[in-house]
Amino acid sequence: VQLQAYGGGLVQAGGSLRLSCAASGRTINNYALGWFRQAPDKEREFVSGISWSGGSTTYADSVKGRFIISRDNAKNTVYLQMKSLKPEDTAVYYCAVDKRPWYSGGFYDESTFASWGQGTLVTVSS
């Protein structure tokens, strides 16, 4: 599966952005999906995950209440709506497809994801 993330850009603190990630090559409808991010000189970290059906979502504490993950299985696409952005949200954001079909358990980390997109840069100015 190929993943194409887009929607990043430069935004002022307090602003909003919506990231999208479209999959091609095969359907991702029966797999959980996730967003990760990597800030300069930092390790990649989990941001949010969504179950295969969209019925269960998980967020890192740092983005809880500000970010919303969603998916449109008809479009083979996952979204990340980000609001109240902070300078510390500056990072390259990656989407990924979980290895586990039909997963809705809510536990995600890098080891559970198999396919990764190329990333989209989000820069939040203060």
C-alpha positions as CSV (number, residue, x, y, z in Angstrom):
1,V,0.0,0.0,0.0
2,Q,1.2,3.5,-0.8
3,L,0.3,6.4,1.5
4,Q,0.3,10.1,0.5
5,A,0.0,12.6,3.3
6,Y,-0.7,16.2,2.6
7,G,-2.2,19.3,4.2
8,G,0.8,20.5,6.2
9,G,2.0,24.0,6.2
10,L,2.9,27.1,8.2
11,V,0.3,28.3,10.7
12,Q,0.4,30.7,13.7
13,A,-0.1,29.4,17.2
14,G,-3.7,28.9,18.0
15,G,-4.5,28.1,14.4
16,S,-5.8,25.0,12.7
17,L,-4.8,22.6,10.0
18,R,-6.3,19.5,8.5
19,L,-4.0,16.7,7.4
20,S,-5.2,14.0,5.0
21,C,-3.6,10.7,4.0
22,A,-4.8,8.8,1.0
23,A,-4.0,5.2,0.5
24,S,-3.6,3.5,-2.8
25,G,-2.7,0.0,-4.0
26,R,-5.1,-1.9,-1.8
27,T,-7.9,-1.2,0.6
28,I,-7.1,-0.1,4.1
29,N,-10.7,-0.4,5.3
30,N,-10.1,-3.4,7.6
31,Y,-7.0,-1.9,9.3
32,A,-6.5,0.6,12.0
33,L,-4.7,3.7,11.0
34,G,-2.5,6.1,12.8
35,W,-0.7,9.4,12.8
36,F,2.8,9.9,14.2
37,R,5.1,12.9,14.2
38,Q,8.8,13.6,14.5
39,A,10.1,17.0,15.6
40,P,13.6,18.1,14.8
41,D,16.2,16.2,16.9
42,K,13.5,14.1,18.5
43,E,12.2,10.5,18.2
44,R,9.1,9.8,16.2
45,E,6.1,9.7,18.5
46,F,2.5,8.5,18.4
47,V,-0.1,11.1,17.9
48,S,-3.4,9.3,17.3
49,G,-4.9,6.1,16.1
50,I,-8.3,5.0,14.8
51,S,-9.8,1.5,14.7
52,W,-10.7,-0.1,11.4
53,S,-14.4,0.8,11.7
54,G,-13.7,4.4,13.0
55,G,-15.6,3.5,16.2
56,S,-12.6,3.8,18.5
57,T,-9.9,6.5,18.7
58,T,-6.8,7.0,20.8
59,Y,-4.8,10.1,21.3
60,A,-1.5,11.1,22.9
61,D,-2.0,13.1,26.0
62,S,-0.2,16.1,24.3
63,V,-2.9,16.4,21.7
64,K,-6.0,15.2,23.5
65,G,-8.8,17.7,23.2
66,R,-7.1,19.5,20.3
67,F,-6.8,16.9,17.6
68,I,-9.4,14.7,16.0
69,I,-8.7,11.7,13.9
70,S,-11.3,10.4,11.4
71,R,-11.4,8.2,8.4
72,D,-13.5,7.8,5.2
73,N,-13.3,4.2,4.1
74,A,-15.1,5.0,0.9
75,K,-12.2,7.2,0.0
76,N,-9.4,5.1,1.6
77,T,-8.4,8.1,3.5
78,V,-7.6,9.1,7.1
79,Y,-7.7,12.7,8.4
80,L,-6.2,14.6,11.3
81,Q,-8.0,17.8,12.3
82,M,-5.7,19.9,14.4
83,K,-6.8,23.0,16.3
84,S,-5.3,25.3,18.9
85,L,-1.9,24.5,17.5
86,K,1.2,25.2,19.6
87,P,4.8,25.7,18.5
88,E,5.6,22.3,20.1
89,D,3.3,20.7,17.5
90,T,5.9,21.6,14.9
91,A,7.0,18.3,13.3
92,V,6.8,16.1,10.2
93,Y,3.5,14.2,10.5
94,Y,3.3,10.6,9.2
95,C,0.3,8.4,8.5
96,A,0.6,4.7,8.9
97,V,-1.4,1.5,8.5
98,D,-1.6,-0.9,11.4
99,K,-0.4,-4.5,10.9
100,R,-3.4,-6.0,12.7
101,P,-6.6,-6.5,10.6
102,W,-9.9,-5.7,12.3
103,Y,-8.1,-4.2,15.3
104,S,-10.0,-1.9,17.6
105,G,-8.2,-2.4,20.9
106,G,-6.8,1.1,21.3
107,F,-3.1,0.3,21.8
108,Y,-0.7,1.7,19.2
109,D,3.0,2.2,18.9
110,E,5.5,2.2,16.0
111,S,5.9,-1.6,16.2
112,T,2.2,-2.2,15.4
113,F,2.4,-0.3,12.1
114,A,3.6,-1.7,8.8
115,S,3.1,0.9,6.1
116,W,4.2,4.5,6.3
117,G,3.6,7.6,4.3
118,Q,6.3,10.1,3.4
119,G,5.3,12.7,5.9
120,T,4.0,16.3,5.7
121,L,5.6,19.2,7.5
122,V,3.6,21.2,10.0
123,T,5.2,24.4,11.3
124,V,3.6,26.4,14.1
125,S,5.0,29.9,14.6
126,S,4.7,31.6,18.0
